Amino acid sequence: MKNHALARYGVAYGLDDIAHAETTRDQVLGLLEAEEAKGVTTVRRFVDLTKTRFWVG
């Protein structure tokens, strides 16, 4: 899990990682916002493709 981008910053995997988590916690919000933007884009693309394929109007 440590290799996943969201798990690299602001997370401590034991007492030895606390300093790293504290110094990188400000990077978490940007990563979460980027992931949310990707999700919104994916959902919009799905809706557009679904409308194109199945729209009966």
SULMOTA-V131321 format. One record per residue. RES is the residue in one letter. OMEGA is omega in whole degrees, 0 to 359 (999 if undefined). D_CENTER is the distance of its C-alpha to the mean C-alpha in Angstrom with 1 decimal. Layout:
# SULMOTA-V131321
res | omega | d_center
RES | OMEGA | D_CENTER
RES | OMEGA | D_CENTER
This chain:
# SULMOTA-V131321
res | omega | d_center
M | 181 | 13.9
K | 181 | 14.5
N | 178 | 13.7
H | 185 | 10.0
A | 182 | 8.3
L | 181 | 6.7
A | 182 | 10.3
R | 187 | 12.2
Y | 175 | 12.3
G | 182 | 13.8
V | 176 | 14.6
A | 177 | 18.2
Y | 182 | 19.4
G | 184 | 22.9
L | 181 | 25.2
D | 184 | 25.2
D | 185 | 21.6
I | 181 | 21.9
A | 178 | 22.9
H | 180 | 19.9
A | 181 | 17.5
E | 183 | 19.5
T | 181 | 19.7
T | 184 | 16.0
R | 180 | 14.7
D | 180 | 14.8
Q | 185 | 12.0
V | 184 | 9.4
L | 178 | 9.4
G | 178 | 9.0
L | 179 | 5.8
L | 178 | 4.5
E | 178 | 6.7
A | 178 | 5.9
E | 178 | 2.8
E | 179 | 5.6
A | 177 | 8.1
K | 179 | 7.6
G | 179 | 8.0
V | 178 | 10.9
T | 179 | 12.4
T | 180 | 12.5
V | 178 | 14.1
R | 178 | 16.5
R | 178 | 17.5
F | 181 | 18.2
V | 179 | 20.3
D | 179 | 22.2
L | 179 | 23.0
T | 178 | 24.1
K | 181 | 26.3
T | 185 | 27.8
R | 190 | 28.7
F | 183 | 29.8
W | 177 | 31.1
V | 185 | 34.6
G | 999 | 36.1
